[in-house]
Amino acid sequence: MDEEIEAIEKNDTWDFIYFLKDQNIIGVKWVYKTKLNEKGEIERFKARLVSKGFSQQSGIDFGEMFSPVARLDTIRAVLTTITHNKWKVYQMDVKSTFLNGILDEEIYVQQPPCYEVEGKEDKVYRLKKALYGVK
């Protein structure tokens, strides 16, 4: 959980601000997953902070939704071109790619469970970038 909060803050995902009564505050929750190695043994435990995006209202908390995903036909065409030209192929994995999407809407989320700031319960987070579960 500490790693997830650290990654969110390092990515400049949110601002800590005072709650205003007319703001729609979206809840957040922790999702846990056990990562296994190739032998099926526990390698590590992972925690991800996700928003309860189902509480967002269309036209208020979000406008259009778009998810850029490459079609399989496109990937095949690119790989065919690469093979034909005998080019090298490199692969990489980008952690928390989704979290780099800059938001146009003003979206507010509650403080994460177990990470509430004592004495500042009247503050929330204003998202500057996407959080998992946000529409």
N, C-alpha and C positions, 0 to 999 in steps of 0.2 A: 504494500500500500504506500509505503514511503517512496519507493521508486516511481510509482505512478504519479503521485503528487509532485515529486521533484521534476519529472518530465513535463507535466502540465505547466508548472511555473517557469521552467527553463524555456519553454516554447512561447511564453508570454500569452497564454490562452485566456486569462481573465484578469479583471480588476476587482479589488475588494472595496465595496461601496456601501453606504447606508441604504437601507430598505425604504422605499417610498410606497405609500398605500395603494397607488394605482398601478403598481408593477405586477405582472403575472409572474410568479416565482415557480420555476420548474424544479421538481424534486430530483435528487440524485441517489444512486445506490451503488454498492460495490458488487461486482461479479467476479467470482473466483474460479480459477481453473488450475488443474494439476497438469504440468507438462512432463511427459515421459520421454526417456531416451529410446534408442533403437532396440534395447533389450527389454523394454517395458517397465523399467525401473523409474522411480520418481527422480526427475532431474531438478525441478524447481516448482515453486508455487507462484502463480501469477494472479495479480489483482488488477482489475480495470474499473475505473470510475465511469459510469454511464448515466446519462440523463434519462428521465422518464418522459421522453418526447411525445408519448401518447397524450399528454396533457396540453400540448401546444395547439393553438387554434389557427386554422388557415386564414390568411389575410391579416392576422394580428401579430402572431409570433413568427410566421414565416410566409413567404410568397411561393415562388416556384421551387420545386425540388429537382435536382439533377445529380446523377451519379455517373461519372465518366468511367466506363468500363469498355475495354477493347473487345470487339467481337472475335470469335474463334476464327472466322474466315480471314479476318485481317491479320491475325497472328500467323496463320498458315501461309499467307501470301508473303509476309515479311520474311519468315523462315525459309521459304522456297527461294526468294531472291538472294538471301544470305548464302544458302547452300550452293546455288548456281554460280555465284561470284567467288566462292571459297573464302568468304570473310569469316573472321572470328566472332563468336557470340559470347557476350558477357552477361551474367545475371547478377542482380543485386536485390536485397531486401531492404526496404525503407520502413523502419519502425515508426509507428504513429503518423503515417502519411495523412490519414484522414484529418488529423488534428491541425494541419496546416491551412485548412480552408478558412479564409477571412470572412466574417459574417457582416452582412449589410444591416440586418435586423438587430434590434436591441433585445437580447435574451438574457434573463436573469435566472441563476440557479442557487439553490440553498447551499449552505456550507456542508461539506461531505461528513457523513457519520464518522465519528472517532477523530475528526479534524476540526471540530468547532472551536473557534477562538473564544476562550473564556473572557467574559466581560464585554464581548462584542457580538452577542447573539442577534442584535438588531441589524447586522450587516449581511449582505449577500454578495455573490459574485456576478459581475456583468461579463458575459462572454465576448471576447474579441475574436476568437477563433472557435471552430467547431469542436464539440465534445461528442463522444460516441453517444448515439441515441437522439441527437438533435436533428430535427427535420430541416 
